[in-house]
Amino acid sequence: PDDAARLLSELEDRSGRGEYVPAWARLSIHVGRGDLPAMRRALATSLEEATPPLSLQLTGGPLLEEFRSDPEIDRLLFEFYGR
């Protein structure tokens, strides 16, 4: 948990300095932490950023399947993958 918090803080700092940090970079950390609200936000932002489905699949897709029981995550993943 401490490493995850440190990584999220680092990504926020980099973003705050104007560096582009894609939403899927944060998403993989949120998945590891099991933070559903943060996963929902990161998935929604990934859709807005037009993240290619393959990028999402490679960075956390298989792990996200565990959270498909959440209706919003399931809906967002359906938008990404069409299934």
Stockholm file with secondary structure:
# STOCKHOLM 1.0

chainA/1-83         PDDAARLLSELEDRSGRGEYVPAWARLSIHVGRGDLPAMRRALATSLEEATPPLSLQLTGGPLLEEFRSDPEIDRLLFEFYGR
#=GR chainA/1-83 SS CHHHHHHHHHHHHHHHTTCCCCHHHHHHHHHHHTCHHHHHHHHHHHHHTTCCHHHHHHHTHHHHGGGTTSHHHHHHHHHHHCC
#=GC SS_cons        CHHHHHHHHHHHHHHHTTCCCCHHHHHHHHHHHTCHHHHHHHHHHHHHTTCCHHHHHHHTHHHHGGGTTSHHHHHHHHHHHCC
//
